Structures are given as C-alpha cells and as structure tokens.
Amino acid sequence: MRRFLSTLIAGVLLCATLPAWGQTPSSKLYVCNQGEATVSIINMESMAVETTVDLKKRGFSENAKPHHVVAEPDGSHWYVSLIGANAILKMNRQNEIVGRLDDFEVPGLLALDPSKDVLYAGRSMSAVNPPKSLGMIQRSDMEVMERVGTFFPRPHPLAVTPSGEYAFIASLGTNQLMGIDTDTRETQLTRLDGTTQTPVQFASTADGSTLIAGGQKTGQLLVFDASEAPALSVTDTLAVGNQPWHPVIGRQSGRAYVPNKMSHSISVVDVDNASVQATIHGDGLAQPHGTVLSADGQHLFVSNNNRDGTYEPRGDNSDAGTVTVIDTDTNEIVEVIEVGTYPTGVGTLGGAQSVGR
C-alpha cells in the first residue's frame, strides 16, 4: 500500500508540473510583424507558423507597429510593445489581452526580470526625442512602478542580467550607457570614447559577467566587462558586418550570433576569445533583425525585415519577411519561414534563448 501511495503521489506531482492542455509542448517563437500589426507564433520544433495574432481584430489600427516581444519562461503570458499605439500589451496562452499599459510613449525593447515581478521597457529608435527614461512595470497588474531617468537621449538597447541583479540601457544618440542595481536603484553611467557607436541591443553571457552590443554606425561589436556592475568597461571591439542589430549568446556554447542588417549576414563570434569565427549568408537572410536560440542551442532563429526585396517571397504575401532557421553545428540554413510584413523583434519562452516549459 505504501508503494502504491508513493507511486500515486509521484504521478500527481508530475501531472501538476505539466501544462493544462497536454504533454510537454514545444517552445513558441513570437515574431512582431511591424508593417501589418500582427504577431506570428512559430512552433520551434516543427519550424512552422502555428497562428497569427491580428491586433487589428483586437481594436488596434494597422499603424499599431508591434515592435518587440518577451514571454514568461512557463509560457503563461507574453508581452508586446506597440510603438504606434504607445502601449504595451500582456497576452495569455490563448493570445487574449489580459492586461495593458497605455500612454507609455513610443515603447521599444522589452526585458523580463527573472527574479522579480518586473518588466523593463525602453524607447523606440524610430522616435526622434522620446522621454529620457526606462520604464519599470509590475507585470502582475501592468502598472508603472518607476520611471528611471537615464539623463541621456534616445534610450534604446536594454538587457537584464540572468540573475536579475542588474539592468542596462544605452543611448542611440551619445556614447553613454547606464547600469542599474535593480534592488537599490543605484545607477552608474559609463561614457565611451571615440566615434558615436549607436548600439542597437545588448546580449549577456549566462553568468552575466560579459555583455555585447553592436554599433549601428560603426559596424563594430563591443564587448563589455560587467563584473563590476552596474559599471561597464569595454574590453574588445570587433569588426562584424554593416549595422549589427540584435545579438544573442548561447548559454551552452558561449558563442554569439550577430545579425548584420545591411550586410544580410550573421557573424558567429567567440566571445571568450573576442574573434569572429564565421559569417553566414544565404536564402532568407534579408535585413536580419532579431535572434533567438532554441532551448538546446541547436538552432538559431533570425527575423528578417526584407524591406528592400532581397528575398523574393514564395507565398501569397508579396511583401513577406522571413524567419530563417540555422543549424548552429554546421552554420547552414535549414528552413526559411515566411511571416508577415516587416518582421522586427522576436522572443521566446524565457527571453532570447528558449528554456522550454
């Protein structure tokens, strides 16, 4: 009887850890189609679009401009910034709006704090003079907890360390970056010498000790030492491609993947040795924008704007962008998924690298 009860209890506990609708599902990739106010949701295992969320059917205009998306590690909710609507939405598993923050001027990149009930929101790079602040939003009720002043113009690239201890944001207009202690709100400003880099987005190593960011104007990848956070210091500068955009760093491999928007390529970077290992070109890479790695690190998913017609769509939408899927062992493109018009930011369960459910 004791063995039976132990088995029964173990079974109940196992079932309690699974999602309500069935066996462990594959991770989802959320793709913002900024040109048509939709979000494509891709099954990362089958490498196919499962559904398309039309924000126009949810009361928004075709100019809502969904820009960036992040999702809870357990898949319970996902969040999307709408540049054109000055709003940030909270969606559930059924893709229903269950919370929203309005009147957040030109929201851009988003980041989840893994240890606190906080969603960080920066400002869109399309805004000429957005507020000089970073939004700290309570995810549970979508209320602004605090607007942290950056004191520099056009705050855009945004990252939170895997521990949640520090957040970082930088300026598109000046060579200034700011680190924030997320508990004390202590801030530290870092100034870079030389040419204005215009960093677009950060990526962090698994231990949070190193950050990277691509300079839109210089075509350089900056490597930052974050071991003295909230202070940052540049340790290396690498030449990559033209307009490096949203990079990602693999948790297992430590390799970074840097999409070079105007070179239609991906630079593969050894972060530890600060060297470019390879450059990937091929079908579907057409103004690459955002990057996400699968949970096992075997596949890289890259959104591509395709606003200049580099890729010729094969489906019904003649203006379609793509998500290219790259095998990280071979650096070969294994799938090209057509999505909506002008795909931009992408996210998955847990952030830029899927954690599964």
Secondary structure, 3 states (H helix, E strand, C coil): CHHHHHHHHHHHHHHHHCCCCCCCCCCEEEEEECCCCEEEEEECCCCEEEEEEEHHHHCCCCCCCEEEEEECCCCCEEEEEECCCCEEEEEECCCCEEEEEECCCCEEEEEECCCCCEEEEEECCCCCCCCCEEEEEECCCCEEEEEEECCCCCEEEEEECCCCCEEEEEECCCCEEEEEECCCCCEEEEECCCCCCCEEEEEECCCCCEEEEEECCCCEEEEEECCCCCCCEEEEEEECCCCECCCEECCCCCEEEEEEHHHCEEEEEECCCCEEEEEECCCCCCCEEEEEECCCCCEEEEEECCCCCCCCCCCCCCCEEEEEEEECCCCEEEEEEEEEECEEEEEEECECECCCC
